[in-house]
Amino acid sequence: MMTDLPLDQERTLPAVVDEGTFDAAASALHVTPSAVSQRVKSLEQRTGRVLLTRTKPVRPTESGEIVVRFARRLALLERDAHAELGMSGSGEPTRLSIAVNADSLATWFLPALARVPDGLGLCFELRREDEDHTAALLREGTVMAAVTSSPDPVAGCSVRALGIMRYLPVASPGFAEQWLGTRTGAPLRELIGSAPVVAFDRDDDIQDDFVRALAGGPGASTLRHFVPTSEGFVDAVAAGMGWGMVPEVQAGPLLRAGRLVRIATGRDIDVPLFWQQWKLDFPALGAVAEAVAASAAQTLRPGPAF
């Protein structure tokens, strides 16, 4: 049973996962590295499972993820109980770790956190990750909540729909004229596959999805620029480095100013977003969820009933 596991050992495991090494965890916990190692070994003996892969950085195994999630939830419940009892404890704020995709982070998510009441004493640790991959951080126990594209709840989590982020295929006017046939009238489907393209990183395949839907074939051009920030991505497209799929909320002002043009109509890509969080009776986490939902409703397009 989890209740049979010593608290100091349970608290050590998340520290090792967060810090990435035994030495760094020892520094964060103000103990020696040998004490950290011994606690982890003892915990593995008690559970009869290998809980960590001794890589750099250290990663939890599937069994380790279970223990990490339990330890983090226990810490939140303990802090909440102290607050209700009027026990000041260490006086440290509660740190909430949240995974969020770059485009949400650059547009509507930070205003959501600004809605959270100051009196809750929260600190946020944001992990930037693609919306297709944020659920993995929930499973690992690395984060307590996430903006994700999956409506399927991670084990032990609840899920609610936030809305739809629409992406528009756009380019600068000069780029569209040179590469995409706006001057000659040549069909876009014949030109798009060889035109330079901007991508967020090597995992960003939304541009390839657009090309496959429009023209078939393997996807966008191999002549592509990787720009791994949401703001930088938009700037690169507006500067004429390539075409790209830009969030509607970011593209709108540039379209109205004439700095961007749509390269196709009726070919937008909608990405549904969901909020997943631990199933835990922790008021502060509930307050964050409400603030996130309210901010999303003001920025995202309404999604289907969920």
TADA-V362058 format. One record per helix or strand of 3 or more residues. SS is the DSSP state (h for helix, s for strand). FROM is the first residue (numbers start at 1). TO is the last residue. If there is no record, write none. Layout:
SS;FROM;TO
SS;FROM;TO
//
This chain:
h;2;4
h;7;19
h;22;29
h;33;47
h;62;84
s;94;100
h;102;107
h;109;114
h;118;120
s;122;128
h;134;140
s;145;148
s;157;171
h;173;179
h;188;194
s;197;199
h;206;215
s;224;226
h;230;238
s;243;247
h;248;256
s;269;278
h;283;299
//
